[in-house]
Amino acid sequence: MLCAILLGLGARRVRSRMLVWSAICFALLAAANIVLVLDFVVFPGLALWPVRQGLSLLAVGSLVYGLIVEER
C-alpha cells in the first residue's frame, strides 16, 4: 500500500498518467493481499478466493489498460 501511496503522490507532483495507473494497480494488489489474509486467518471457512482473484485481475487489467492508453 505504501508503493501505491508513493506512486499517487508522484503522479500528482509530476502529472504523469502512467503513475496514476501504476498506483491503481498497486492499490488493488494491496487490497487483494488484505483479502488473502482475511480469507486464511480471519475467516478460514469462508471462500473469498473469487474476490481475491477478481481484485488481482482488475489490478493487472488496469495496468495493461494504462500501458495501452498511454502509448498512444
N, C-alpha and C positions, 0 to 999 in steps of 0.2 A: 504494500500500500504506500510505503514511503516513496518508491520509484514513481508511482502514479502521481503523487503529490508534487514531487520534484519536476516531473515532466510537465504537469499542468502549470506550475509556476514558470518554468522555462518557456512554455508556449505563450503565456501571457506577456512575458518580457520581450521575447523575440518576434512574436506574431507569426509563428510557424504552425500551419495547419497539420503538418505531419506529426509534430509533437503532440497535438491535441488527440489525433488518432492513436498514437502510442500510449498516451495517458489513459484513454478509454480502455484500450486493450489490457493494460496492466491493472486497472481498477477492476475490470471484470474477472481477470485471473485471480486477483486477491479475493474477490467475492466467492469464486469457485473453491478456493482453498479454505475459506471460512465455512462454506457448506460441507466440505470434506471433513473438517473437524467436528462439525455438528452431526454429521452422518455416522461417524465411527465412535465418537466419545460421548456426546450428549444424548443422542437418540439412536442407539445401536440397532433397534428393531425396525426403525422407520427407513424405508428405502428412498433416499434422496439422490440416488445416482442420476436420474433423468434431469434434475435441476442442475446438478454439478456439470453434467455433460452439455446441457444447454448453455450454461454460462461460458464454458470453455469454447463452445462453437461460436457463440456471439463475440467472444474476445478475439479469436483468430479471424473471424469474418470481418470484424470492424477494422482490424489492421490491414487485411488484404484489400478491403474496400478503400481505405485511406491510401494505400500504395497505388491502387489503380487510378483513383480520382486525382491524386496529387501529381501523378506522372504527366497528365495532360497539360 
